[in-house]
């Protein structure tokens, strides 16, 4: 009988990987964990931070930025963290820490969350609340799939050649069918923003690179902040295409608050 060995867990490699994470990735992961702890200790916190369409008004616009940070429970949070971390780290290495911070505390919550709210309220006439960082997972998967499509337009599935960019859409469909209480529409809104970013249509959301350089130099961010990625130190250039033949990594989903849906399993 042929012998085989299972891959062994190497704590040193995991620790080394965690120590190399860039600044904004670390900060967002810490905030996600902090939101989970707050939801355990404060009974009102989930109701306050979740994206609930019928409760959206000028005074509750903050929900568009808090809902990706909130999770239903520990499993929901940890699965989303495992899926989000490598994608977010790669994004920050390509775009820099300051653009990443601006995008993930602004447009990357506002755009998918806002579009979900409008569709849910005025088209479906429903009030399904969502929460979870998997909206960012699917956003980043869509962006990565556009890069992969430029390098490797198709992948084979039996006798069929399927466009690479459709892989996140297929994953969203499988997640919606197989994982209970996940929001197909929430993930779809994240995918739409990710495709727009990958195609370059919403790059204007990031301030001009000259402005970013001036801010970094004025505040000496590179000298003061460990693990900070400068706009001049990015691995592949701000708008460069990252060559890859790897298919997008699967990630978890958007999830539920009571009778609502979560973003994640």
C-alpha positions, -999 to 999 in steps of 0.1 A, spaced: 0 0 0 14 34 -9 21 55 21 12 92 24 16 118 51 -7 147 59 7 182 59 18 192 93 8 224 111 38 247 115 31 273 142 63 292 133 51 298 97 18 310 109 34 333 134 58 346 108 28 352 84 9 371 111 39 393 119 43 403 83 7 415 79 5 451 68 -8 478 91 -44 484 78 -51 446 75 -41 442 111 -62 472 122 -94 460 104 -90 424 118 -86 439 154 -118 460 149 -137 429 137 -127 410 168 -135 441 190 -170 443 174 -176 406 182 -166 411 218 -188 442 220 -218 422 206 -213 396 234 -213 422 262 -238 447 249 -272 434 241 -281 464 219 -249 464 199 -259 440 170 -292 459 165 -272 492 165 -245 481 140 -263 458 116 -275 470 82 -313 471 85 -329 486 54 -360 501 70 -339 518 97 -317 536 73 -318 574 74 -294 603 76 -289 595 113 -281 559 108 -258 561 77 -230 548 100 -245 513 95 -231 512 60 -196 511 75 -203 491 106 -222 461 91 -191 444 76 -174 445 110 -202 428 128 -208 390 130 -235 368 144 -211 346 164 -176 333 168 -177 308 140 -192 334 116 -164 358 126 -135 334 124 -144 319 91 -147 354 76 -114 364 91 -96 334 76 -111 342 42 -106 379 43 -70 381 56 -50 369 26 -72 389 2 -70 421 22 -32 417 28 -27 413 -10 -49 443 -17 -30 465 8 4 454 -6 -7 464 -41 -25 497 -32 -9 509 0 -21 513 36 -37 547 33 -58 539 2 -68 507 18 -79 525 49 -99 551 30 -116 525 8 -126 500 35 -138 526 59 -157 544 32 -168 534 -4 -163 496 1 -190 497 27 -211 525 14 -214 512 -22 -224 476 -15 -244 485 16 -262 514 -1 -271 493 -32 -283 465 -10 -305 488 10 -321 504 -21 -328 471 -37 -342 455 -5 -364 485 3 -377 496 -30 -376 466 -53 -381 436 -30 -401 456 -4 -383 436 24 -363 444 55 -337 417 57 -308 429 78 -273 418 70 -239 418 87 -205 402 81 -171 408 64 -179 383 36 -192 413 16 -155 423 15 -144 388 7 -167 387 -24 -157 422 -33 -120 412 -33 -126 379 -50 -143 398 -79 -114 422 -82 -89 393 -82 -110 374 -108 -107 403 -132 -69 402 -128 -69 365 -133 -91 368 -164 -66 391 -181 -39 365 -176 -60 333 -180 -94 340 -196 -110 306 -191 -108 275 -169 -120 241 -179 -149 223 -163 -154 190 -181 -160 198 -217 -168 235 -210 -145 265 -210 -159 289 -184 -147 326 -181 -125 330 -151 -143 362 -140 -175 342 -133 -158 321 -106 -170 344 -77 -205 344 -91 -206 306 -92 -192 305 -56 -219 329 -44 -245 307 -59 -231 276 -42 -228 294 -9 -264 307 -11 -276 271 -17 -254 252 7 -250 276 37 -281 286 56 -290 322 64 -266 338 39 -275 367 17 -272 361 -20 -281 397 -27 -257 411 -2 -228 391 -17 -240 401 -52 -237 438 -43 -202 432 -30 -193 414 -62 -206 443 -83 -184 468 -66 -154 444 -68 -159 440 -106 -161 478 -110 -129 482 -90 -111 455 -110 -122 470 -143 -110 504 -131 -143 522 -132 -142 533 -95 -105 540 -91 -114 577 -88 -126 569 -52 -90 570 -41 -74 605 -39 -47 615 -63 -14 598 -56 3 632 -53 -21 640 -24 -14 607 -7 24 612 -10 20 647 5 0 633 34 25 605 40 54 629 39 38 655 61 28 631 88 59 609 83 36 578 83 63 555 69 87 564 97 62 564 125 40 534 118 54 499 117 42 477 88 29 507 70 28 503 32 36 536 14 21 544 -20 58 544 -32 65 510 -18 37 490 -33 48 457 -48 30 460 -82 21 497 -86 -11 514 -77 -31 505 -108 -9 477 -120 -22 443 -130 -10 415 -107 0 385 -130 -14 353 -117 -29 321 -129 -44 312 -95 -82 310 -93 -99 332 -67 -99 318 -33 -132 307 -19 -146 327 9 -175 326 33 -206 346 31 -229 378 42 -253 364 75 -286 368 101 -298 388 129 -329 371 144 -350 366 113 -325 385 92 -295 373 72 -259 373 79 -229 378 56 -212 345 63 -218 309 74 
